[in-house]
Amino acid sequence: MSLLKVNKVSPQSGTDFTLGDSGDTFTVPSGATLTVAGTFTQTGAQTFDGGVDIDNFNINGSEIDLSSGDLTVDVAGDIILDADGGEILFHDATTAMGHISMASSNITLKSLVSDKDIIFQGNDGGAAITALTLDMSGAGAATFNSTVTTTGLVLGSTAVTSTAAELNILDGVTATAAEINLIDGGTSRGTTAIADGDGVLINDAGTMRQTTVETLKTYIGGAQGITSTDQYRLTADLTNPGTADITANLERVDDATFGRIGTGMSVTDGIYTFPSTGIWRVQAIIHFYIPSGNDGAAVVNTMVSSNAGTAYDGVASAIAGSTAGGQLYNTHSSECFIDVTNTSNYRVKFRTDSMAATKAVGSTNENQTSFSFMRLGDT
């Protein structure tokens, strides 16, 4: 091979110039510069050992560097990333941030920085929104910015068949798993005391509602009937009353051990009115005294009105009788059941009859002559 040294070649403009023959090698020695001011066209493969600088690019070995600015890859077709190693890595100033793995033909997107999230964002009508956040510090907990629409959902190995409306019911539920388990037949029970104001869960024709224990107590009491009781007594002897209504010397029993249910009866001038409708049991217990040497009968009648006091009907009697002889102390009682359908119309009073030279014994300290009222059930 010959050596040719040429200081300058200046072909005429517009003519072709061929340098060397096939198989020749031309070398630009170290320190020298080959400058092409026009267009350099080559048809064979070129070998550049030691790197190539193109504008701000440097291509050397397995690395392409851009010294400044952004990089735009603009192709007429598709962009294909073919990594035989099965991974595409993402670095920021040499710090590994994430990668896409294609191991075993699976696509795995991974965040490499500890506790840093994977965030999906988008443009909603011109506004930037975060659609989904996967919290890597929370074991990958997913937080969706809005609703999730699905045509099929599987939890564990069980397919969820609930409708969207049914799942929306859970929106806002703050119950704990333990609380839900109690509804689902949980058997764990404590000894928490029940007090007024506590809530009770009730199935109201398919709708679960909460009510108070007071409401439940009233309902159960109504079903059993005993929702109201009361008792009055005669506080002083009623002597020789003849035939007359018992209108005076009446008091509600006030002993220390006395108790009643509900608001009880109201009494004005010996006329008793009912606090509620229902089937009421009315009992009169009369302690009679008939002096010695007197014949006859002593009677106390229970009188009921269903027309606001316009007329009364005698429905029960307590009777004591005596013939000439020693004095008589005796206690008799009567009772009746009244179907009170209207609290404005129904009234009760007690009337003595044929009680000349006799008396009904009364006391403010204990029940001698008394009148009891008890609601037994609904009308």
C-alpha positions, 0 to 999 in steps of 0.5 A: 500500500502506497503513502500519499501526502496531499497538501491541498486538493481543489477540484473545479466546482461542480465536478465529482472527486474520488479519493482512492480506490476500493480497499484503500484506507485514509487516516486523519492522525491524532491532533488533526481535524477533518472539517466538512463545510458542506454535505458529507454523504456516505454509503457504507458503514462508518466506524467511530472509535472514541465517541462522536460529538453531534451538536450537544450530543456525545455518543461514546460506547453505551452512553448518549449524553446531552450537555444541555436542554431537553431531548425530543424524540420525534419519529414518524412511526412508533417508539419501541424500547427493546431491553433484552435485560427485561428492565427499563430504569428511571434515574434522577441525577444518578439516583434510581427512582423507579423501573419497569420490569418485564420478568417472566413476561409480566409488566411490573411498575416499581417505585424504588425510593423508600416510602415514596408513592406512585401517583396517577394524575390527569387533566380534568377540564383544564384542571390538574387532578390526582386520580389515584395515589398508591401509598407505599408507606401504607403497604400500597393503600389506594386512594381514589380521588373520585368514584370507582366504576367496575363491572366485576369485583372480587375480594379475596376469592369471592366475587362481589355481586352488590349493585352500585347503589348497595355499595354506595350505602357504605359511603360514610360508614364509620362502624368498626369491624367489631360493631358490624360483627355484633349485627352479624350474629356476634356472641360477645356480650358485656354487662354494660348497664342500660340507661335512658338515652341509650339506643336500640337498633330496630328493623322497621319493615326492612329499614334499620333504624335506631330508637331509644330504650325509653321508646322500647320500654313504653312499647313493651309496657303497652304490649303487657298492659301495665303502663299506668297504676295509681291509688287514692284513699279516704283520709278521714272517716265518712260518717252517716253520709247517706246517699252521696258522692265521695268528694272530700278528704281524698289524697293520693297514697303518699307512704314512703314505700308507695310507688305508681307507674306513669302519671296516674289518675287525676281527681277533682271533687271526687271525679277521676279522669284517666291519663290514657285509653285502654282496659282499666281495672278499678277496685274499691276497698271499703272499711265499713263501721256499723254501730251496735243496735243498727240494722241495714246495709252500707253500700259504696257504688263505683259509678262510670260515665262515658259521656263526660259526666252527663250520666253515670252508671253504677257498675260495682258495689261494696256492701256490708250488712248488719242486723241488731246486735254488736257493732261491726267493723268489716272490709269489703271490696268491689272491682270492675273493668272499664274500656276507656276509648276516649279520655275526655269522655270517661270518668269514675266516681264513688257514691255511698248508698243507704249509709245512715248511722254508719261510716266509711273509715278513713286514715291519712296514715294507711289505707282503710278505704282506698281506690285503686286504678290499673291499666291492663292493656290496649282498648 
